[in-house]
Amino acid sequence: MLTIQIEVVDAMLAQAHQDHPIETCGIIAGLEGSDMPSRLIPMRNAAESETFFKFDPQQQLKIWKEMEARGEEPIVIYHSHTSSQAFPSRTDIEYALEPQSHYVIISTDPGYKQEIRSFRILNGMVVEERIRVLDKFKSVADISKVA
C-alpha cells in the first residue's frame, strides 16, 4: 500500500493538469528505507509527448545524485496518461527500473475523472496497490509517544 500526504497528491494532480496534453512526470523522494514519500520533484518530459514520458537524462542524473547526498531514494515515480486509463502501458512496464518504488499513474483524460492509481512493477509483473491519503505523516516523536 502507498501511504502519501494529500498535499503531495494535490501537487501531482496540479502538475498533470498544467502539463496536459503532454504527459507529466516526476518523482517523490523520501528517506532511504522509509517508504514515506515526502519531497515532490517535478521533472521535464524530454519526449514532450502526449503518449510517452522520458525523464530528461541530465536532470535525472542531477536529481539522483542529490537524493543520494541527502540519504533519499525515489519512493514514487509518477506520470500521467492523457488519453487513456491510469494503468501501466507496455512501455511503462519495460522502463520500470526501480523495484522498490511505487509507480503512480494519473489519467487526465476527462473520461476517467482524474483517476489516480499506484502499482508495483517488478520483472514485467504489475500489481496494483491501494493508496492511503493522509493529512500529514506522524513525526517520529508522535510515533514514540504511542509505543
For each residue, the residues with C-beta under 8 A, 3 or more apart:
1: 129 130 131 132
2: 37 76 102 104 118 129 130 131 132
3: 35 36 132 134 137
4: 8 9 28 37 76 131 132 133 134
5: 8 9 37 38 133 134 135 136 137
6: 9 10 133 134 135
7: 10 11
8: 4 5 11 12 28 37 38 40
9: 4 5 6 12 13 116 133
10: 6 7 13 14
11: 7 8 14 15 40
12: 8 9 15 16 26 28 40 78 104 106 116
13: 9 10 16 17 106 114 116
14: 10 11 17 18
15: 11 12 18 19 24 26 42
16: 12 13 19 20 24 80 106 108
17: 13 14 20 108
18: 14 15 24
19: 15 16 22 23 24 45 80
20: 16 17 24 80 82 108
21: 50 82 83 108
22: 19 45 48 49 50 82
23: 19 45 47 49 50 51 52 53 79 80 81 82
24: 15 16 18 19 20 42 45 53 78 79 80 106
25: 42 43 44 45 53 54 55 77 78 79 80
26: 12 15 40 41 42 43 77 78 79
27: 40 41 43 63 74 75 76 77 78
28: 4 8 12 37 38 39 40 41 74 75 76 78
29: 37 38 39 41 67 70 72 73 74 75
30: 34 35 36 37 38 39 72 73 75
31: 34 36 38 71 72 73
32: 71 72 73
33: 73
34: 30 31 75
35: 3 30 75
36: 3 30 31 75 137
37: 2 4 5 8 28 29 30 40 75 76 102
38: 5 8 28 29 30 31 75 137
39: 28 29 30 72
40: 8 11 12 26 27 28 37
41: 26 27 28 29 63
42: 15 24 25 26
43: 25 26 27 55 56 59 60 63
44: 25 55 56 59
45: 19 22 23 24 25 48 49 53 54 55 56 79
46: 54 55 56 57
47: 23 52 53 54
48: 22 45
49: 22 23 45 52 53 54
50: 21 22 23 82 83
51: 23 82 83
52: 23 47 49 91
53: 23 24 25 45 47 49 79 80
54: 25 45 46 47 49
55: 25 43 44 45 46 59 60
56: 43 44 45 46 59 60
57: 46 60 61
58: 61 62
59: 43 44 55 56 62 63
60: 43 55 56 57 63 64
61: 57 58 64 65
62: 58 59 65 66
63: 27 41 43 59 60 66 67
64: 60 61 67 68 74
65: 61 62 68 69
66: 62 63 69 70
67: 29 63 64 70 72 73 74
68: 64 65 71 72
69: 65 66
70: 29 66 67
71: 31 32 68
72: 29 30 31 32 39 67 68
73: 29 30 31 32 33 67 100 101
74: 27 28 29 64 67 77 98 101
75: 27 28 29 30 34 35 36 37 38 101 102
76: 2 4 27 28 37 101 102 103 104 118
77: 25 26 27 74 96 98 101 102 103 104
78: 12 24 25 26 27 28 103 104 105 106
79: 23 24 25 26 45 53 92 104 105 106
80: 16 19 20 23 24 25 53 105 106 107 108
81: 23 84 85 86 87 89 105 106 107 108 109
82: 20 21 22 23 50 51 107 108 109
83: 21 50 51 109
84: 81 87 89 107 109 112
85: 81 107 109 112 115
86: 81 105 106 107 112 115 116 117
87: 81 84 105 117 119
88: 92 93 96 103 105 119 121 126
89: 81 84 92 93
90: 93 94
91: 52 94 95
92: 79 88 89 95 96 103 105 121
93: 88 89 90 96 121 124 126
94: 90 91 124
95: 91 92
96: 77 88 92 93 101 103 121 122
97:
98: 74 77 101
99: 121 122
100: 73
101: 73 74 75 76 77 96 98
102: 2 37 75 76 77 118 119 120 129
103: 76 77 78 88 92 96 118 119 120 121
104: 2 12 76 77 78 79 116 117 118 119 131
105: 78 79 80 81 86 87 88 92 116 117 118 119
106: 12 13 16 24 78 79 80 81 86 114 115 116
107: 80 81 82 84 85 86 112 114 115 116
108: 16 17 20 21 80 81 82 114
109: 81 82 83 84 85 112
110: 113
111:
112: 84 85 86 107 109 115
113: 110
114: 13 106 107 108
115: 85 86 106 107 112
116: 9 12 13 86 104 105 106 107 131
117: 86 87 104 105 128 131
118: 2 76 102 103 104 105 128 129 130 131
119: 87 88 102 103 104 105 126 127 128 129
120: 102 103 126 127 129
121: 88 92 93 96 99 103 124 125 126 127
122: 96 99 125
123:
124: 93 94 121
125: 121 122
126: 88 93 119 120 121
127: 119 120 121
128: 117 118 119
129: 1 2 102 118 119 120
130: 1 2 118
131: 1 2 4 104 116 117 118
132: 1 2 3 4
133: 4 5 6 9
134: 3 4 5 6 137
135: 5 6
136: 5
137: 3 5 36 38 134
138: 142 143
139: 142 143
140: 143 144
141: 144 145
142: 138 139 145 146
143: 138 139 140 146 147
144: 140 141 147
145: 141 142
146: 142 143
147: 143 144
